[in-house]
């Protein structure tokens, strides 16, 4: 992973904590409430997005580049006659690109009315866990990742899994 | 409103493009254009292709006329036969992509034979 050289400042960390607390206050956790997570890898690091934010997981298909769009968008694909965008999570999270392999998948994520593909290297599993298990992300995460993180924990085979917010990802890409 | 659109297909740097043939009045070799002739636009000057440098393998010059606008547009690897597509096959760009294209001549897409054609508005090429 590339080093960004940008560590979150003390004030930023405090603001993030305050925002997280406010978010938790708005959405009080029900201890036994479970959440489904789709776990995948990007540059050999484990990430997840909530199952409710995933419409489907597609095998990799060639992506048509669209001149004029930024590097954070890989291009467009044809999903059974519908044209969908595919975002470049590697660029967005400032991580090294890994070549397409037979394990490459495109996760079709949704946030409200917005739908877009997210190219990942490997979908590892779909798990169901208690929501309360997900903790705020560790403070040492690069800002490029923590900006889009909802939380994290050792959720999969001893690996620390960063739970990404599809909402935050798509909002960043929307002007 | 017509139900079909006739497209001139071409490919530059591996990307398939389609353009309404109506304002295309002629197609010829680039060499035939008089040196220094004004009103010559190279396709890549208006479309920001992803991987420069742009290489034209079989360039052709289109003479485009509409109203008072007349210019030559240089494209690459045009298909011999135009393609007629039903209007209903044309799709808008997805929201996340479309927002970046307002200032470009790209206006829609058309999935065809497993590939995706990017549709270009020739009238926006001479802006």
Interface residues (C-beta under 8 A of the other chain):
Chain A: X64 X65 X66 X67 X68 X69 X70 X73 X75 X76 X77 X78 X81 X82 X83 X84 X85 X87 X114 X115 X116 X170 X173 X174 X175
Chain B: X15 X16 X47 X48 X49 X50 X91 X92 X93 X94 X95 X96 X97 X99 X100 X101 X103 X104 X106 X109 X111 X114 X115 X116 X118
